[in-house]
Amino acid sequence: MDDRLRRGFRIGPFEVEPLAGRITGPGGAQHVQPKVMDVLLFLAQHGGELVERDTLLEQVWRRVTTEEVLTRCISELRRALGDAARQ
């Protein structure tokens, strides 16, 4: 993992602080679960690339798990970043 990303980065108006597990934006700060942050870090590391679900499950969880776990993480990320699935 890129150490620069672990120290923090921006996504539009959002400040992401991975080590604190916090995303701060126009609506204030929100804490996210560690795996949710791991998903965001992986996606940020592969910015501009299409990342398949199986790749995320394999790289973030590194063990067999259900796709439902990833779906919940993506849903929590969308909420924290003010995004809606319909957009």
N, C-alpha and C positions, 0 to 999 in steps of 0.2 A: 504494500500500500504506500502511496505517495505521502511522505511525512508532511509536505506542505499542505495537503488537503486535511490531514489530521489536526493541524494547528488552526484551521478555520478558512472559510472561503465565503464568497457571496454568490447568491443566485438571485438576480434582479434586485428587488428591494429587501431581500432576506439575507441575514448574516447567520451563517451556520458555524456553530462551535461544537465540533464532534467530541472533544474531550469532556465537555460539560454536558453533552447530550441535549443541547439547546439550539432552537431555531428562533431567531428574533426578526420580526417583520413589522409592518404597519399596525398590526393588531396587538403587538406586544410579544413577549417571549413565551415559547412553549417548549416543554421538555418532551423528548421522544425516547422510546425504549431503545436499548443498545442495538438490537437487531435492525430496527427501523433506520437508525443512523448508519449501520453497516451497509444496508441496501443503498442509502443515499450516497455514501462514500464510493461504493462500487460504481454506481451510475455516473457520479461526477468524474471518476477516474476514466470512464469510457464515454465522456461527453461527445455528442454528435454521432455516436454509433448506436445501432440497433442491438439491444441486449435481450436475448431470449430468456424466457422464464426458466428453462432448464439450466441455463448458464448461471443465473442468479441463485437458484436453489443449490447448485453444486458449489459455487464459489463462496457464498455467504454462509450457508449452513454446513457445508462439508460433510453432510450425512443425509441419509434418507429422511425426508419429511414430506408433508403434503403441500400441494399448491395453495391450499387455503391459508397457510401461514404467510406465504408471500403476498397473497391478495390482501390480507389484513394489514401487512406492513405498507403496501402501496396506498391503501386507503388512508392510513394514518399520515403518511407523507403528504398526500393530497390535501388533507385537512390542515396540516401544519403550514403548508405553502399556499393556502387559499385557492386551491385548484379544485375543479369539479370534473368528475369522470365524463360529463357530457360536453366539456369544452375541448 
